[in-house]
Amino acid sequence: MEAMIRLRMSAHDAHYGGGLVDGARMLMLFGDVATELLIRRDGDEGLFRAYEEVEFLAPVYAGDYIEAVGRIIKEGKTSRKMEFEARKVIVPRGDLSESACDVLKEPIVVCRAVGTCVVPLEKQRGESE
């Protein structure tokens, strides 16, 4: 099972000079992906327990389109271990004009993570449709 979210980073997301987006924004996207996975799997939003591993691999800027994907890789009685990847798929081209953008031929992986979520037994409803 896999879930994906794609959105454009806004000027509001930029936290540092030059329009650089805070890496924590990628973790927020992963949280949204995890929530969808848990709803699809258990019929409940569950709770994010912990990240085991987080790698920030490339910068993200305001105007970039980011695609965040995740999948469940291991299941316990209440735990769901997941892996996530965020990719830059469209970039602004301010050098051409203020509204120009390019779709990247090859997405740029900007962040990877592994984390675990928990859905208490009493809230699990089996795989949702």
Helices and strands as residue ranges (DSSP letters): E 2-8, E 14-16, G 17-19, E 20-21, H 24-42, E 47-56, E 65-75, E 79-92, E 101-118, G 121-123
